[in-house]
Amino acid sequence: MLQKITVPFAQRIGIVIEHPGSGGAEDVGLKELKKTRIATLSNICIVTKVWESGTAWYARELARGLIELGVRVALVAPAFKPSELELDLTDDQQSLFLRRKTTREDNSNPNKIFRYWSKLLRILDGVIAIARLRSKFKIYLFSMPDPIISPVLFLLLRLSGARVLLVVHDPFPHGLTITERSNWLLRLKLKILYLTPSALIILTEGGKKVVNQQFGVNLSKIFPIPHPGFGSIVEEPIEGTGRLLVFGSIRPNKNILEVILAVKQARLRWPTLRLHIAGNPGGGNEAYWATCLAAIQDDPAGFVIDARFIQESEIPGIIADSDAFVLAYQNFESQSGVAVLAGLSGRPVIATRMDGFLELQQQGLVMFQIPGKGTPADIVAAIEKLQIASLAQLREQTSNGQLRLQHSLSVKRVASLVLDAAKRP
């Protein structure tokens, strides 16, 4: 027996969805999806190779937002870790969702042949899943693709009549130095990757300029759409604990060593000041992290170290104990999910003048700018501004900014912008 429901967005434009009655299963099978008689805005397939961290959250929340708009969504990705990251949908929403769990790539094995084999299995599994969905889905949105195989897949999909969108989280891979960015082979691979989709979704206006100027992508093909708010948002106001927070993956371009040296200098003036470093130093950054740890050894009381992947359930407590996030990034054109998390949790940031941070500041993020080139002395100058700020005034500013960001970065609003880009000719 078919039941009729009208989702909120569809209701405004007169679209009615028909779907099977209550089921409640975690995954809707392809046969059930084919039986579903649906008149909807679009069918969108989201594809990503990641299963944890902010990029997995991005894919999950984008899928949720699109479903809330009445869009039928397929999510092709490895099983998320932790399992709580998987979408928790109502029965009605579940009828609009298809989950295809692909093979995870294992980069931890020391055997190079095993790692290549794991990558090949992951790629083949993803391609097969996409091919099986092609008859039902005409719009494909890729996040974190493979720079070599993906352009071929993009072209094949487009030749079959599909529209392909690529989410560019950062125009250049995170953590590259200026010298590494000038490598001609890297630039060629990125240019091919950015020119082969139908359109690009990029997180900042600054990133849009980089992709246009550095890789020759036509401006009409680039849609600046921000990172949606997601994750564990903290309601508690700033307590004045004197604790600063460096959060997320540990990479050299985040200038964590400079932040450590700055905190050591600042503690000579504010002895109760401490720095909490919470994040994973993997991904080839172990030597850099060892240098950071060596700089801490003569002042261990000033630092709290959680050098690991932080579970989502732990995040609220870590943020609640912190007065501000420190984002001393360099060579960074992205928006920063960490900055979004800070603003939505009512915390200011001590940050460099990167385009993504400045754009978030315009939307409500409270920011103490790091002057100059981001040296330890520059970071200390920004810490001083935080230390002398009125706590009551800071609470009011961050509370107001939190409300503004909740509106501009709402999952539903971001999903509607993505949907608009997906339906452009």
Sequence and secondary structure as in RCSB ss.txt:
>XXXX:A:sequence
MLQKITVPFAQRIGIVIEHPGSGGAEDVGLKELKKTRIATLSNICIVTKVWESGTAWYARELARGLIELGVRVAL
VAPAFKPSELELDLTDDQQSLFLRRKTTREDNSNPNKIFRYWSKLLRILDGVIAIARLRSKFKIYLFSMPDPIIS
PVLFLLLRLSGARVLLVVHDPFPHGLTITERSNWLLRLKLKILYLTPSALIILTEGGKKVVNQQFGVNLSKIFPI
PHPGFGSIVEEPIEGTGRLLVFGSIRPNKNILEVILAVKQARLRWPTLRLHIAGNPGGGNEAYWATCLAAIQDDP
AGFVIDARFIQESEIPGIIADSDAFVLAYQNFESQSGVAVLAGLSGRPVIATRMDGFLELQQQGLVMFQIPGKGT
PADIVAAIEKLQIASLAQLREQTSNGQLRLQHSLSVKRVASLVLDAAKRP
>XXXX:A:secstr
 EEEE  HHHHHHT  EEEE     SS  HHHHHH  B  S EEEEEES  SHHHHHHHHHHHHHHHHTT EEEE
EEE  SSGGGS    HHHHTTEEEEEE       S HHHHHHHHHHHHHHHHHHHHHHTTT  EEEEES  TTTH
HHHHHHHHHTT EEEEEES SS TT  HHHHT HHHHHHHHHHHHSSSEEEES HHHHHHHHHHH   GGGEEE 
     S    S      EEEEES   GGGTHHHHHHHHHHHTTT TT EEEEES   SS HHHHHHHHHHHTT G
GGEEEE S   GGGHHHHHHT SEEEE   S  S  HHHHHHHHTT  EEE   HHHHHHHHHT  EEE  TT  
HHHHHHHHHHHHHS HHHHHHHHHHHHHHHHHHT HHHHHHHHHHHHT  
